[in-house]
Amino acid sequence: MNNTISIEETEREIVEEFALFDSWDDKYEYIIDLGKKLEPLDAQYKTDDNKVRGCQSTVWLAAFYEDGRVIFKADSDAVIVKGLISMLIRVLSGHTPDEILNAKLGFIQEIGMTTHLAQTRSNGLLSMVKQMKNYAMVFKVKEQNG
């Protein structure tokens, strides 16, 4: 067993953090703060290839494969989206392709993201998840093919 906490445990932590806030204004503030803390993405990765399709704002998502684990780095020109992607990175980055592909990501619904985000943001969030799982699939296939 590796010493990183499981995807489910990280999801649970996020759900608990969101439970501390009474209003959606506070939750949005928190998401924006998370976005501000996101490590900036090197300009070399801000390419068209790394853009997440289906997002209203510009989101760059880069994935790296290190020691059997997928490391995600991202950035966005929209502060709320930066917060959303930072949560996804917190949950998925550092895990194996299989763990990422099998992740249910129930926390997104549990903290109310699917109901409180505008439809376009919600679709964008799903696009980010899809892109992350696509990267995991590519690394899994590469791994299997040596």
C-alpha positions as CSV (number, residue, x, y, z in Angstrom):
1,M,0.0,0.0,0.0
2,N,1.4,3.4,-0.9
3,N,1.6,6.2,1.6
4,T,-0.6,8.6,-0.4
5,I,-4.2,8.8,0.8
6,S,-6.9,7.3,-1.4
7,I,-9.0,9.2,-3.8
8,E,-12.0,8.4,-1.7
9,E,-10.3,9.8,1.5
10,T,-9.4,13.0,-0.4
11,E,-13.0,13.3,-1.6
12,R,-14.3,12.9,1.9
13,E,-11.9,15.7,3.2
14,I,-13.3,18.1,0.5
15,V,-16.9,17.2,1.4
16,E,-16.1,17.9,5.1
17,E,-14.4,21.2,4.2
18,F,-17.5,22.3,2.2
19,A,-19.7,21.3,5.1
20,L,-18.1,24.1,7.2
21,F,-19.7,26.8,5.0
22,D,-23.3,27.8,5.4
23,S,-23.8,29.7,2.2
24,W,-22.9,29.3,-1.4
25,D,-21.2,32.7,-1.4
26,D,-18.8,31.3,1.2
27,K,-18.3,28.1,-0.8
28,Y,-17.5,30.2,-3.9
29,E,-15.1,32.3,-1.9
30,Y,-13.4,29.0,-0.8
31,I,-13.2,27.7,-4.4
32,I,-11.7,31.0,-5.5
33,D,-9.1,30.8,-2.7
34,L,-8.2,27.3,-3.8
35,G,-7.7,28.6,-7.3
36,K,-5.4,31.3,-6.1
37,K,-3.2,28.7,-4.3
38,L,-2.9,26.6,-7.5
39,E,0.7,26.3,-8.6
40,P,1.0,28.3,-11.8
41,L,1.4,26.3,-15.0
42,D,4.6,26.8,-17.0
43,A,4.0,28.8,-20.1
44,Q,5.4,25.9,-22.2
45,Y,2.3,23.8,-21.3
46,K,-0.2,26.5,-22.2
47,T,-0.6,25.1,-25.7
48,D,-3.6,24.3,-27.8
49,D,-3.0,20.6,-27.3
50,N,-3.4,21.0,-23.5
51,K,-6.6,23.0,-23.7
52,V,-9.7,21.3,-22.2
53,R,-12.5,21.2,-24.8
54,G,-16.0,22.0,-23.7
55,C,-15.0,24.7,-21.2
56,Q,-16.4,28.1,-21.6
57,S,-13.2,29.6,-20.1
58,T,-9.7,28.6,-21.1
59,V,-8.3,25.7,-19.1
60,W,-5.0,24.1,-19.7
61,L,-4.4,20.7,-18.4
62,A,-1.0,18.9,-18.6
63,A,-0.4,15.4,-17.4
64,F,2.9,13.7,-16.6
65,Y,3.7,10.1,-15.8
66,E,6.1,9.5,-13.0
67,D,6.8,6.2,-11.3
68,G,3.5,4.7,-12.4
69,R,1.5,7.7,-11.2
70,V,-0.2,10.5,-13.1
71,I,0.7,14.0,-12.1
72,F,-1.7,16.8,-13.2
73,K,-0.9,20.4,-13.5
74,A,-3.4,23.0,-14.7
75,D,-4.3,26.6,-15.1
76,S,-7.2,28.7,-16.2
77,D,-8.0,32.3,-17.0
78,A,-11.1,32.2,-14.8
79,V,-10.5,32.2,-11.1
80,I,-13.5,30.0,-10.2
81,V,-12.5,27.4,-12.8
82,K,-9.0,27.5,-11.4
83,G,-10.5,26.5,-8.0
84,L,-12.5,23.7,-9.5
85,I,-9.5,22.2,-11.4
86,S,-7.4,22.6,-8.2
87,M,-9.9,20.3,-6.4
88,L,-9.7,17.8,-9.2
89,I,-5.9,17.8,-9.1
90,R,-6.0,17.4,-5.3
91,V,-8.2,14.3,-5.7
92,L,-6.7,12.7,-8.8
93,S,-3.0,13.8,-9.1
94,G,-0.4,11.3,-7.8
95,H,-2.6,8.2,-8.4
96,T,-2.2,5.3,-10.8
97,P,-4.0,5.3,-14.1
98,D,-6.3,2.6,-12.8
99,E,-7.2,4.5,-9.6
100,I,-8.0,7.6,-11.7
101,L,-10.1,5.6,-14.2
102,N,-12.1,3.9,-11.4
103,A,-12.6,7.1,-9.4
104,K,-16.3,7.8,-9.0
105,L,-15.8,11.4,-8.0
106,G,-19.0,11.5,-6.0
107,F,-17.8,14.5,-4.1
108,I,-18.6,16.8,-7.0
109,Q,-22.3,16.1,-6.6
110,E,-22.1,15.8,-2.8
111,I,-20.8,19.3,-2.3
112,G,-23.5,20.6,-4.7
113,M,-21.3,21.5,-7.7
114,T,-23.7,20.0,-10.2
115,T,-26.6,21.9,-8.9
116,H,-25.0,25.3,-8.0
117,L,-22.8,25.8,-10.9
118,A,-24.1,27.4,-14.1
119,Q,-24.8,24.8,-16.7
120,T,-21.8,25.9,-18.8
121,R,-19.5,25.6,-15.7
122,S,-20.9,22.2,-14.8
123,N,-20.3,21.0,-18.4
124,G,-16.8,22.4,-18.2
125,L,-16.2,20.6,-14.9
126,L,-17.3,17.3,-16.6
127,S,-15.0,18.1,-19.5
128,M,-12.0,18.5,-17.1
129,V,-12.8,15.2,-15.4
130,K,-13.1,13.5,-18.8
131,Q,-9.8,14.9,-20.0
132,M,-8.1,13.7,-16.8
133,K,-9.5,10.2,-17.3
134,N,-8.4,10.3,-21.0
135,Y,-4.8,11.1,-19.9
136,A,-5.0,8.2,-17.4
137,M,-6.2,5.9,-20.2
138,V,-3.3,6.9,-22.5
139,F,-0.7,6.3,-19.8
140,K,-2.3,2.9,-18.9
141,V,-2.2,1.9,-22.6
142,K,1.4,3.1,-22.9
143,E,2.3,1.2,-19.7
144,Q,0.8,-2.0,-21.0
145,N,2.6,-1.7,-24.3
146,G,5.9,-1.1,-22.6
